[in-house]
Structures are given as C-alpha cells and as structure tokens.
Amino acid sequence: AALDGRLRERVQERWNAMIERDFSRAYEYETPEYRETHTPTDYARSFGALVAWHVVSVKNVRYDSADEAVVKLTLDASFPVGGEDVRTTVPLHDHWVYHQDEWWRVDADRPLGKVPEPKPSPSE
C-alpha cells in the first residue's frame, strides 16, 4: 500500500512538472538508465511546443509484477487546429518500474537500457 501511494505521488509530481513545462524537473522521474544515455536537453526537445497539458488524473494502477506498473491516466490537453485551440481529454498509459528503492517512469516508446551499437552486416 505504501508503494502504491508513492507511485501515485510520483506520477502526479511528474505530470505537474509536465503541465508547468518544467522538463528538467520531469526528467528526474525517468529511469537512471534513461538518464545515463539522454541529457535533460534531449529530453526537453522530445516534446513539441504546440501541445499544452492542463490537468492529469490517475484513474487506476495495474501491477504487472511487484516492480512494474502501468498507470492509466486521463489527460486534459489542448493543441492548435486550423488556427484555433482545441481542448480534449485523452487516455494515457504511463509505464513505471520500481528500481533502487524508487519508482521511475519508463518511456514505452524508448528502450529501457542502452541501445546496442549496430553491427556491420557480414560481407558476402
């Protein structure tokens, strides 16, 4: 129960930083492995300037194991369409892992660890 409360707290803190567009603070919630291979500047550049996040709500948490969770969120966001700002609510799934006595966000679209160097194809 304490770990669940801590996870929900960190999810909310991370999204509060995103809503405030404080990407250097939000970066601190990414896994240590991610932060070893990506700078805060890289992280900040991965977010577009057009989307504005307003409110996030944690709907539920699904634990895939004792140290892996998927947090279902509802995000209130707005973005420009045809010269007007359109505001909408979208469902999101945030992936988190418990590692080194803390919960860390995992970007499901990016690998957890370091990406291996490409190997040359064997010559024919």
Backbone as JSON Lines, residues from 0, in Angstrom:
{"i":0,"aa":"A","n":[0.83,-1.2,0.0],"ca":[0.0,0.0,0.0],"c":[0.87,1.26,0.0]}
{"i":1,"aa":"A","n":[1.96,1.23,0.76],"ca":[2.85,2.39,0.8],"c":[3.51,2.61,-0.57]}
{"i":2,"aa":"L","n":[3.87,1.5,-1.23],"ca":[4.49,1.63,-2.56],"c":[3.5,2.18,-3.57]}
{"i":3,"aa":"D","n":[2.23,1.76,-3.46],"ca":[1.2,2.26,-4.37],"c":[1.02,3.77,-4.17]}
{"i":4,"aa":"G","n":[0.99,4.19,-2.92],"ca":[0.86,5.62,-2.63],"c":[2.04,6.41,-3.17]}
{"i":5,"aa":"R","n":[3.24,5.84,-3.02],"ca":[4.44,6.51,-3.52],"c":[4.42,6.59,-5.04]}
{"i":6,"aa":"L","n":[3.98,5.53,-5.7],"ca":[3.88,5.55,-7.16],"c":[2.92,6.64,-7.62]}
{"i":7,"aa":"R","n":[1.74,6.67,-7.04],"ca":[0.74,7.68,-7.44],"c":[1.28,9.1,-7.2]}
{"i":8,"aa":"E","n":[1.99,9.27,-6.1],"ca":[2.59,10.58,-5.78],"c":[3.6,10.99,-6.86]}
{"i":9,"aa":"R","n":[4.47,10.04,-7.24],"ca":[5.49,10.36,-8.25],"c":[4.88,10.6,-9.63]}
{"i":10,"aa":"V","n":[3.84,9.85,-9.97],"ca":[3.15,10.07,-11.24],"c":[2.59,11.49,-11.26]}
{"i":11,"aa":"Q","n":[1.93,11.89,-10.18],"ca":[1.33,13.23,-10.13],"c":[2.41,14.31,-10.16]}
{"i":12,"aa":"E","n":[3.49,14.12,-9.42],"ca":[4.59,15.1,-9.4],"c":[5.18,15.26,-10.81]}
{"i":13,"aa":"R","n":[5.4,14.14,-11.48],"ca":[6.0,14.19,-12.83],"c":[5.07,14.94,-13.78]}
{"i":14,"aa":"W","n":[3.76,14.62,-13.71],"ca":[2.82,15.3,-14.61],"c":[2.63,16.76,-14.23]}
{"i":15,"aa":"N","n":[2.72,17.11,-12.97],"ca":[2.66,18.52,-12.58],"c":[3.82,19.28,-13.23]}
{"i":16,"aa":"A","n":[5.0,18.66,-13.26],"ca":[6.16,19.28,-13.93],"c":[5.9,19.42,-15.43]}
{"i":17,"aa":"M","n":[5.28,18.4,-16.04],"ca":[4.98,18.47,-17.48],"c":[3.99,19.59,-17.76]}
{"i":18,"aa":"I","n":[2.94,19.69,-16.94],"ca":[1.94,20.73,-17.11],"c":[2.59,22.12,-17.02]}
{"i":19,"aa":"E","n":[3.55,22.25,-16.11],"ca":[4.26,23.52,-15.95],"c":[5.37,23.69,-17.0]}
{"i":20,"aa":"R","n":[5.54,22.68,-17.87],"ca":[6.58,22.65,-18.9],"c":[7.98,22.78,-18.28]}
{"i":21,"aa":"D","n":[8.11,22.22,-17.08],"ca":[9.39,22.18,-16.38],"c":[10.03,20.82,-16.7]}
{"i":22,"aa":"F","n":[10.57,20.73,-17.92],"ca":[11.07,19.44,-18.4],"c":[12.31,18.98,-17.64]}
{"i":23,"aa":"S","n":[13.09,19.89,-17.11],"ca":[14.26,19.46,-16.33],"c":[13.8,18.77,-15.04]}
{"i":24,"aa":"R","n":[12.7,19.23,-14.45],"ca":[12.17,18.56,-13.26],"c":[11.52,17.22,-13.65]}
{"i":25,"aa":"A","n":[10.77,17.2,-14.75],"ca":[10.12,15.96,-15.19],"c":[11.16,14.89,-15.55]}
{"i":26,"aa":"Y","n":[12.29,15.32,-16.09],"ca":[13.39,14.42,-16.47],"c":[13.88,13.59,-15.29]}
{"i":27,"aa":"E","n":[13.82,14.15,-14.1],"ca":[14.3,13.47,-12.89],"c":[13.47,12.23,-12.54]}
{"i":28,"aa":"Y","n":[12.32,12.06,-13.17],"ca":[11.47,10.89,-12.91],"c":[11.73,9.76,-13.9]}
{"i":29,"aa":"E","n":[12.54,10.02,-14.91],"ca":[12.88,8.96,-15.87],"c":[13.88,7.99,-15.23]}
{"i":30,"aa":"T","n":[13.96,6.77,-15.75],"ca":[14.83,5.76,-15.15],"c":[16.29,6.21,-15.15]}
{"i":31,"aa":"P","n":[17.06,5.74,-14.18],"ca":[18.5,6.06,-14.18],"c":[19.18,5.64,-15.49]}
{"i":32,"aa":"E","n":[18.75,4.51,-16.05],"ca":[19.33,4.04,-17.32],"c":[19.05,5.03,-18.45]}
{"i":33,"aa":"Y","n":[17.84,5.55,-18.48],"ca":[17.49,6.55,-19.5],"c":[18.35,7.79,-19.33]}
{"i":34,"aa":"R","n":[18.49,8.23,-18.08],"ca":[19.24,9.46,-17.81],"c":[20.74,9.29,-18.08]}
{"i":35,"aa":"E","n":[21.24,8.05,-18.07],"ca":[22.65,7.81,-18.43],"c":[22.9,8.07,-19.9]}
{"i":36,"aa":"T","n":[21.88,7.89,-20.73],"ca":[22.08,7.97,-22.18],"c":[21.39,9.16,-22.84]}
{"i":37,"aa":"H","n":[20.61,9.93,-22.07],"ca":[19.9,11.09,-22.61],"c":[20.1,12.28,-21.69]}
{"i":38,"aa":"T","n":[20.42,13.41,-22.26],"ca":[20.6,14.62,-21.47],"c":[19.25,15.28,-21.19]}
{"i":39,"aa":"P","n":[19.19,16.17,-20.2],"ca":[17.95,16.91,-19.99],"c":[17.52,17.69,-21.23]}
{"i":40,"aa":"T","n":[18.49,18.18,-21.99],"ca":[18.18,18.92,-23.22],"c":[17.54,18.0,-24.25]}
{"i":41,"aa":"D","n":[18.09,16.78,-24.41],"ca":[17.49,15.79,-25.32],"c":[16.03,15.54,-24.92]}
{"i":42,"aa":"Y","n":[15.84,15.35,-23.64],"ca":[14.51,15.05,-23.11],"c":[13.55,16.19,-23.42]}
{"i":43,"aa":"A","n":[13.95,17.41,-23.12],"ca":[13.08,18.57,-23.36],"c":[12.75,18.72,-24.84]}
{"i":44,"aa":"R","n":[13.71,18.44,-25.7],"ca":[13.48,18.56,-27.15],"c":[12.49,17.53,-27.68]}
{"i":45,"aa":"S","n":[12.26,16.47,-26.92],"ca":[11.36,15.41,-27.4],"c":[9.89,15.81,-27.28]}
{"i":46,"aa":"F","n":[9.6,16.96,-26.68],"ca":[8.23,17.42,-26.52],"c":[7.98,18.61,-27.42]}
{"i":47,"aa":"G","n":[6.89,18.58,-28.14],"ca":[6.55,19.69,-29.02],"c":[6.1,20.91,-28.24]}
{"i":48,"aa":"A","n":[6.2,22.03,-28.88],"ca":[5.8,23.29,-28.23],"c":[4.3,23.56,-28.39]}
{"i":49,"aa":"L","n":[3.62,22.8,-29.25],"ca":[2.24,23.12,-29.57],"c":[1.22,22.57,-28.58]}
{"i":50,"aa":"V","n":[1.51,21.44,-27.98],"ca":[0.54,20.83,-27.05],"c":[0.68,21.46,-25.68]}
{"i":51,"aa":"A","n":[-0.44,21.81,-25.09],"ca":[-0.46,22.31,-23.71],"c":[-1.22,21.3,-22.87]}
{"i":52,"aa":"W","n":[-0.63,20.89,-21.77],"ca":[-1.27,19.97,-20.84],"c":[-1.86,20.8,-19.71]}
{"i":53,"aa":"H","n":[-3.07,20.44,-19.28],"ca":[-3.75,21.25,-18.26],"c":[-3.96,20.5,-16.95]}
{"i":54,"aa":"V","n":[-4.55,19.33,-17.02],"ca":[-4.88,18.56,-15.81],"c":[-4.66,17.09,-16.12]}
{"i":55,"aa":"V","n":[-4.1,16.38,-15.15],"ca":[-3.97,14.92,-15.29],"c":[-4.63,14.27,-14.08]}
{"i":56,"aa":"S","n":[-5.3,13.16,-14.33],"ca":[-5.93,12.4,-13.25],"c":[-5.5,10.95,-13.34]}
{"i":57,"aa":"V","n":[-5.08,10.39,-12.23],"ca":[-4.74,8.97,-12.18],"c":[-6.06,8.21,-12.02]}
{"i":58,"aa":"K","n":[-6.34,7.31,-12.98],"ca":[-7.59,6.54,-12.94],"c":[-7.39,5.21,-12.2]}
{"i":59,"aa":"N","n":[-6.34,4.47,-12.57],"ca":[-6.06,3.24,-11.86],"c":[-4.63,2.8,-12.13]}
{"i":60,"aa":"V","n":[-4.18,1.84,-11.35],"ca":[-2.82,1.31,-11.48],"c":[-2.93,-0.2,-11.64]}
{"i":61,"aa":"R","n":[-2.27,-0.72,-12.67],"ca":[-2.21,-2.17,-12.87],"c":[-0.77,-2.61,-12.63]}
{"i":62,"aa":"Y","n":[-0.59,-3.54,-11.72],"ca":[0.75,-4.07,-11.44],"c":[0.96,-5.33,-12.26]}
{"i":63,"aa":"D","n":[1.94,-5.28,-13.17],"ca":[2.29,-6.45,-13.97],"c":[3.21,-7.38,-13.19]}
{"i":64,"aa":"S","n":[3.9,-6.84,-12.2],"ca":[4.72,-7.61,-11.26],"c":[4.92,-6.71,-10.05]}
{"i":65,"aa":"A","n":[5.7,-7.18,-9.08],"ca":[5.92,-6.38,-7.88],"c":[6.66,-5.08,-8.17]}
{"i":66,"aa":"D","n":[7.42,-5.06,-9.28],"ca":[8.21,-3.86,-9.58],"c":[7.9,-3.25,-10.94]}
{"i":67,"aa":"E","n":[6.76,-3.59,-11.53],"ca":[6.34,-2.98,-12.8],"c":[4.87,-2.62,-12.72]}
{"i":68,"aa":"A","n":[4.56,-1.4,-13.14],"ca":[3.17,-0.94,-13.08],"c":[2.84,-0.13,-14.32]}
{"i":69,"aa":"V","n":[1.58,-0.2,-14.71],"ca":[1.04,0.64,-15.77],"c":[-0.02,1.52,-15.12]}
{"i":70,"aa":"V","n":[0.16,2.82,-15.24],"ca":[-0.75,3.77,-14.62],"c":[-1.64,4.35,-15.71]}
{"i":71,"aa":"K","n":[-2.94,4.14,-15.56],"ca":[-3.9,4.68,-16.52],"c":[-4.27,6.1,-16.08]}
{"i":72,"aa":"L","n":[-4.07,7.04,-16.99],"ca":[-4.3,8.45,-16.71],"c":[-5.35,9.01,-17.66]}
{"i":73,"aa":"T","n":[-5.94,10.11,-17.26],"ca":[-6.73,10.92,-18.17],"c":[-6.05,12.28,-18.2]}
{"i":74,"aa":"L","n":[-5.73,12.73,-19.41],"ca":[-5.01,13.98,-19.59],"c":[-5.88,14.98,-20.33]}
{"i":75,"aa":"D","n":[-6.03,16.14,-19.74],"ca":[-6.75,17.25,-20.37],"c":[-5.68,18.09,-21.07]}
{"i":76,"aa":"A","n":[-5.8,18.19,-22.4],"ca":[-4.77,18.88,-23.18],"c":[-5.42,19.72,-24.27]}
{"i":77,"aa":"S","n":[-4.65,20.69,-24.78],"ca":[-5.13,21.47,-25.91],"c":[-4.01,21.61,-26.93]}
{"i":78,"aa":"F","n":[-4.42,21.76,-28.18],"ca":[-3.47,21.91,-29.28],"c":[-4.15,22.68,-30.4]}
{"i":79,"aa":"P","n":[-3.34,23.38,-31.22],"ca":[-3.93,24.18,-32.29],"c":[-4.39,23.32,-33.47]}
{"i":80,"aa":"V","n":[-5.59,23.64,-33.96],"ca":[-6.12,23.01,-35.17],"c":[-6.8,24.11,-35.97]}
{"i":81,"aa":"G","n":[-6.3,24.34,-37.17],"ca":[-6.92,25.34,-38.04],"c":[-7.01,26.72,-37.43]}
{"i":82,"aa":"G","n":[-5.98,27.12,-36.71],"ca":[-5.96,28.47,-36.13],"c":[-6.68,28.6,-34.81]}
{"i":83,"aa":"E","n":[-7.3,27.54,-34.32],"ca":[-7.99,27.57,-33.03],"c":[-7.38,26.53,-32.11]}
{"i":84,"aa":"D","n":[-7.46,26.79,-30.8],"ca":[-7.03,25.79,-29.84],"c":[-8.18,24.83,-29.56]}
{"i":85,"aa":"V","n":[-7.89,23.55,-29.7],"ca":[-8.87,22.51,-29.41],"c":[-8.47,21.86,-28.1]}
{"i":86,"aa":"R","n":[-9.42,21.79,-27.19],"ca":[-9.15,21.17,-25.89],"c":[-9.88,19.83,-25.83]}
{"i":87,"aa":"T","n":[-9.17,18.82,-25.36],"ca":[-9.74,17.49,-25.33],"c":[-9.18,16.7,-24.14]}
{"i":88,"aa":"T","n":[-9.81,15.59,-23.84],"ca":[-9.34,14.69,-22.81],"c":[-8.92,13.39,-23.48]}
{"i":89,"aa":"V","n":[-7.71,12.95,-23.17],"ca":[-7.19,11.73,-23.78],"c":[-6.74,10.75,-22.71]}
{"i":90,"aa":"P","n":[-6.97,9.45,-22.95],"ca":[-6.44,8.45,-22.03],"c":[-4.97,8.19,-22.32]}
{"i":91,"aa":"L","n":[-4.19,7.96,-21.29],"ca":[-2.77,7.63,-21.45],"c":[-2.43,6.47,-20.54]}
{"i":92,"aa":"H","n":[-1.38,5.75,-20.9],"ca":[-0.85,4.68,-20.06],"c":[0.62,5.0,-19.8]}
{"i":93,"aa":"D","n":[0.95,5.26,-18.56],"ca":[2.33,5.53,-18.16],"c":[2.91,4.24,-17.58]}
{"i":94,"aa":"H","n":[4.1,3.89,-18.01],"ca":[4.77,2.69,-17.52],"c":[5.83,3.09,-16.49]}
{"i":95,"aa":"W","n":[5.84,2.4,-15.35],"ca":[6.76,2.71,-14.26],"c":[7.4,1.43,-13.75]}
{"i":96,"aa":"V","n":[8.65,1.55,-13.29],"ca":[9.35,0.41,-12.69],"c":[9.88,0.83,-11.32]}
{"i":97,"aa":"Y","n":[9.91,-0.15,-10.41],"ca":[10.46,0.08,-9.08],"c":[11.88,-0.45,-9.1]}
{"i":98,"aa":"H","n":[12.84,0.45,-8.87],"ca":[14.26,0.11,-9.01],"c":[15.04,1.0,-8.04]}
{"i":99,"aa":"Q","n":[16.0,0.43,-7.33],"ca":[16.82,1.18,-6.39],"c":[15.96,1.97,-5.39]}
{"i":100,"aa":"D","n":[14.95,1.28,-4.84],"ca":[14.07,1.84,-3.8],"c":[13.25,3.05,-4.25]}
{"i":101,"aa":"E","n":[12.94,3.13,-5.55],"ca":[12.12,4.25,-6.03],"c":[11.38,3.84,-7.29]}
{"i":102,"aa":"W","n":[10.27,4.53,-7.56],"ca":[9.53,4.34,-8.81],"c":[10.08,5.29,-9.87]}
{"i":103,"aa":"W","n":[10.27,4.76,-11.09],"ca":[10.81,5.54,-12.22],"c":[9.91,5.34,-13.42]}
{"i":104,"aa":"R","n":[9.72,6.41,-14.17],"ca":[8.91,6.34,-15.39],"c":[9.74,5.74,-16.52]}
{"i":105,"aa":"V","n":[9.1,4.85,-17.26],"ca":[9.73,4.25,-18.44],"c":[8.97,4.75,-19.65]}
{"i":106,"aa":"D","n":[9.67,5.32,-20.59],"ca":[9.03,5.72,-21.84],"c":[8.82,4.46,-22.65]}
{"i":107,"aa":"A","n":[7.58,4.06,-22.84],"ca":[7.27,2.8,-23.51],"c":[7.72,2.81,-24.97]}
{"i":108,"aa":"D","n":[7.94,4.01,-25.53],"ca":[8.38,4.1,-26.92],"c":[9.9,4.08,-27.05]}
{"i":109,"aa":"R","n":[10.6,4.1,-25.95],"ca":[12.07,4.11,-25.98],"c":[12.59,2.91,-25.21]}
{"i":110,"aa":"P","n":[13.75,2.38,-25.59],"ca":[14.27,1.23,-24.86],"c":[14.67,1.61,-23.43]}
{"i":111,"aa":"L","n":[14.58,0.62,-22.55],"ca":[14.94,0.83,-21.14],"c":[16.42,1.13,-20.97]}
{"i":112,"aa":"G","n":[17.23,0.29,-21.53],"ca":[18.67,0.43,-21.34],"c":[19.32,1.09,-22.53]}
{"i":113,"aa":"K","n":[20.62,0.92,-22.61],"ca":[21.37,1.5,-23.71],"c":[21.07,0.73,-24.99]}
{"i":114,"aa":"V","n":[20.99,1.46,-26.07],"ca":[20.76,0.83,-27.36],"c":[22.1,0.27,-27.85]}
{"i":115,"aa":"P","n":[22.13,-1.01,-28.24],"ca":[23.4,-1.56,-28.7],"c":[23.85,-0.9,-30.0]}
{"i":116,"aa":"E","n":[25.15,-0.83,-30.17],"ca":[25.7,-0.29,-31.42],"c":[25.32,-1.21,-32.56]}
{"i":117,"aa":"P","n":[24.96,-0.64,-33.71],"ca":[24.64,-1.52,-34.84],"c":[25.87,-2.31,-35.27]}
{"i":118,"aa":"K","n":[25.65,-3.55,-35.58],"ca":[26.77,-4.4,-36.01],"c":[26.81,-4.39,-37.55]}
{"i":119,"aa":"P","n":[28.01,-4.37,-38.12],"ca":[28.08,-4.39,-39.58],"c":[27.58,-5.74,-40.11]}
{"i":120,"aa":"S","n":[26.96,-5.68,-41.26],"ca":[26.5,-6.91,-41.9],"c":[27.7,-7.72,-42.36]}
{"i":121,"aa":"P","n":[27.6,-9.03,-42.27],"ca":[28.73,-9.82,-42.79],"c":[28.88,-9.6,-44.28]}
{"i":122,"aa":"S","n":[30.11,-9.4,-44.73],"ca":[30.31,-9.16,-46.16],"c":[30.14,-10.46,-46.92]}
{"i":123,"aa":"E","n":[29.63,-10.32,-48.12],"ca":[29.38,-11.52,-48.94],"c":[30.52,-11.79,-49.87]}
